[in-house]
Amino acid sequence: MSTEAVISGNNSDLIAEVAKLYAVGDPKIADLTYGKGVFWRKTPHLRVFGSDMITEPKRPHNFTDLPYRDATFDIAVLDPPYIHSPGNHQTDHRYQNAATTKGMLWNDLREQLYVPGLKEAKRIVRPGTGLVWVKCKDQVQSGMQRWCHIDLCADAVRLGLYPRDLFILVAKARTANGRWSSQHHARKPHSYLWVFQRPSKAQQSQINREDPFRF
């Protein structure tokens, strides 16, 4: 059965589909924002080293400053809180956004969480074959669209990562639609998972010559 880029379901459905193509064999996986481990509920066969400052007392690591040695993992997974300016947001009980990102706008989340997290994720995966999986979601802030998945691709390319694949998760469980009295943008019940690759020096030279992603 082929792997599809668009998945309907939840995060564990998404990860199960991605793993069919990008976690073959017995890869050593670092989930840097493990939470309660919901990503891995449908892939218990995978070898996952979860870390989280709140939920993982064995590995209470800050994903922007990891204790792991360079090039020690095959895959690093990053899913920071991405709801901007959380307070009484209806997803707080699931993601604890307000506990870590209260008052932060998208550019704050991008600069303080995603970019440092991408740097560390790139550092700990193996050159040439190492992958970085990053979850994100587009959103509307101050009445304007924030194309977060495009911003993150640009950041990853600047850091020397190659955008190898992009998956779209269409959520079956959706948040209530009662926040605004009138609608000005299409609702977005979908999120994204980027698969970035850490190139070897030879691969990076080829990428530089062909320059498929110029930001």
DAJOCOR-V723858 format. One record per helix or strand of 3 or more residues. SS is the DSSP state (H for helix, E for strand). FROM is the first residue (numbers start at 0). TO is the last residue. If there is no record, write none. Layout:
# DAJOCOR-V723858
SS & FROM & TO
SS & FROM & TO
This chain:
# DAJOCOR-V723858
E & 5 & 8
H & 10 & 21
E & 27 & 30
H & 37 & 39
E & 46 & 49
H & 56 & 58
E & 74 & 77
H & 91 & 94
H & 96 & 100
H & 105 & 123
E & 130 & 135
E & 138 & 140
E & 143 & 145
H & 147 & 157
E & 160 & 170
E & 189 & 197
H & 200 & 209
